[in-house]
Amino acid sequence: MKTILFEVFKDEIILKLGFASVAGLVIGLERELKGKPLGLKTCLIVSVISCLLTVVSFEAAFLYSKEYSRPMDPGRIPSYIISGIGFLGAGVILRRSNEAISGLTTAALVLGSAALGITIGAGFYIEALAGVIFIILGMKVIPYFFNKIGPKKLNEKEIKVKLYIEKATDLTTLMKEMKEKKLGIKRVKVTEESNAIIITCIVTVYKKVYTTDTYYNIKSLPGVKKVEVESLE
């Protein structure tokens, strides 16, 4: 009986995981383009694993209810997905001293590992294998192609910059000169001290550009007395 049911549901399960991967990629791409911490890999992992847990819960309730002589709740496992996602939500608001968020993909993989363990424990070996394959594709293969042929935004990295500028310097002109050097600028904060003007901002550059090159580019600008740079990756 179990073998017959597996043959019926097998193709549908793979299709569901495929759709879940695409959905995770679409959401992750949108977040990535906006510079949000939940990016391509994290959203894909969460989407695939949530789908996998739901499939296992409903199929397990259908397959094993007669063996245990009582009805099983097919929504029990999916209800706990929310608890798992809560840990990721907490990770979004936790920042290090350099304002960088890290560990989200690791947290998603922890949830994924638990889901795969449940899947294998329930006897759904092919589903677990498919989940692993889709996660690997999302972690390694697909991001590689996005970096090669994807939007420019995906090939950028952020650097936190603090500039000490002479008071006589025209700040607007300075910002324009930074953009001419292909330095993207966002989250600008300007403060004034007794002997200098301080600008704190996030500079976006191509991923392959060294942080030291960014330092030298900004340091060479007229009116810049001192520069502090810190990579956010």
Secondary structure, 3 states (H helix, E strand, C coil): CHHHHHHHHHHHHHHHHHHHHHHHHHHHHHHHHCCCCCCHHHHHHHHHHHHHHHHHHHHHHHHHCCCCCCCCCCCHHHHHHHHHHHHHHHHHHCCCCCCCCCCHHHHHHHHHHHHHHHHHHCCCHHHHHHHHHHHHHHHHHHHHHHHHHCCHHHHEEEEEEEEEECCCCCHHHHHHHHHHCCCEEEEEEEEECCCCEEEEEEEEEECCCCHHHHHHHHHCCCCEEEEEEEECC
